Amino acid sequence: MIVPGSSSQEVATELAAALGERLAEVEYRRFPDGEQLVQVPEQDGRAIIVAATETSDAHIQLLQLQDAVREAGATEVITVIPYMGYARQDEAFETGQPVSARAMARAISTGTDRVLTVCPHEPAIQEFFTVPTTVIDASGRLAEPLPENLSDPIFLAPDQGAIDLAATVRDAYGRGETDAFEKHRDRETGAVEIQPANLDVAGRDLVVVDDIVATGGTMSAAIGALGADPDRVFVATVHPLLADSARTKLANAGVEAVYGTDTIERAVTAVSVAPAIAEKL
């Protein structure tokens, strides 16, 4: 049975259809003091929990779902995390800081037999889990919603760490070049210095690819640092957090459209990662 978290109902529905599994109707409640409570139907055999943890509340809800399905009779629990929050803090960047990704992974591991997570910011975080863990690369799905008539496209990563991601989307699209900016972030101030890419983008269609778009500030600055005017600019992101005024920033930077997956359900969600998850399951 597929058991969805409250913020992952679309991807859970798609996954249930892809696997031919039943989709559980889960009751989500919140008490006046802010505490949460979930209630799941009776379980028989394998329970597949599908729950993004984009907020602290979502982390708590996932832990409750894991405990609830065991209590309801599940003999095996598989946890699918379409988007894992706190995964960017994969080391203690300053003295006295936690390794937040490790803390979350350890907590999640206590209630499951297996974990699958989609395109974590640092794939190495799978080592933090204490149960078998699979990292799923669903970035190729981002080629599907892109316009078919892209003109001499460049798939551009905002930093070298995302160049493989851009290449995967380019390969899935079938044509184009890849390039990346050089980005340096000051750990204390958060200020980002961006150097333009090597390719000439004038008159060409540009697809900026990244795993996460959070505030949109870095990506908007990257587009503004090009030094030449591309024909059209699109953004493709696996995890469209789009916090605060991110979409407005991108629009003001000249972005025509943003395409995201359903790891985080937003207005820009244009394609599902469920087929990639189903293949691993």
Rosetta blueprint (number, residue, H / E / L):
1 M L
2 I E
3 V E
4 P E
5 G L
6 S L
7 S L
8 S L
9 Q H
10 E H
11 V H
12 A H
13 T H
14 E H
15 L H
16 A H
17 A H
18 A H
19 L H
20 G L
21 E L
22 R L
23 L E
24 A L
25 E L
26 V L
27 E E
28 Y E
29 R E
30 R E
31 F L
32 P L
33 D L
34 G L
35 E L
36 Q E
37 L E
38 V E
39 Q E
40 V L
41 P L
42 E L
43 Q L
44 D L
45 G E
46 R E
47 A E
48 I E
49 I E
50 V E
51 A L
52 A L
53 T E
54 E L
55 T L
56 S H
57 D H
58 A H
59 H H
60 I H
61 Q H
62 L H
63 L H
64 Q H
65 L H
66 Q H
67 D H
68 A H
69 V H
70 R H
71 E H
72 A L
73 G L
74 A E
75 T E
76 E E
77 V E
78 I E
79 T E
80 V E
81 I E
82 P L
83 Y L
84 M E
85 G L
86 Y L
87 A L
88 R L
89 Q L
90 D L
91 E L
92 A L
93 F L
94 E L
95 T L
96 G L
97 Q L
98 P L
99 V L
100 S H
101 A H
102 R H
103 A H
104 M H
105 A H
106 R H
107 A H
108 I H
109 S H
110 T L
111 G L
112 T L
113 D L
114 R E
115 V E
116 L E
117 T E
118 V E
119 C L
120 P L
121 H L
122 E L
123 P H
124 A H
125 I H
126 Q H
127 E H
128 F H
129 F L
130 T L
131 V L
132 P L
133 T E
134 T E
135 V E
136 I E
137 D L
138 A L
139 S H
140 G H
141 R H
142 L H
143 A H
144 E L
145 P L
146 L L
147 P L
148 E L
149 N L
150 L L
151 S L
152 D L
153 P L
154 I E
155 F E
156 L E
157 A E
158 P L
159 D L
160 Q H
161 G H
162 A H
163 I H
164 D H
165 L H
166 A H
167 A H
168 T H
169 V H
170 R H
171 D H
172 A H
173 Y H
174 G L
175 R L
176 G L
177 E E
178 T E
179 D E
180 A E
181 F L
182 E E
183 K E
184 H E
185 R E
186 D L
187 R L
188 E L
189 T L
190 G L
191 A L
192 V E
193 E E
194 I E
195 Q E
196 P L
197 A L
198 N L
199 L L
200 D L
201 V L
202 A L
203 G L
204 R L
205 D L
206 L E
207 V E
208 V E
209 V E
210 D E
211 D E
212 I E
213 V L
214 A L
215 T L
216 G L
217 G H
218 T H
219 M H
220 S H
221 A H
222 A H
223 I H
224 G H
225 A L
226 L L
227 G L
228 A L
229 D L
230 P L
231 D L
232 R L
233 V E
234 F E
235 V E
236 A E
237 T E
238 V E
239 H E
240 P L
241 L L
242 L L
243 A L
244 D L
245 S L
246 A H
247 R H
248 T H
249 K H
250 L H
251 A H
252 N H
253 A L
254 G L
255 V E
256 E E
257 A E
258 V E
259 Y E
260 G E
261 T E
262 D L
263 T L
264 I L
265 E L
266 R L
267 A L
268 V L
269 T E
270 A E
271 V E
272 S L
273 V L
274 A H
275 P H
276 A H
277 I H
278 A H
279 E H
280 K H
281 L L
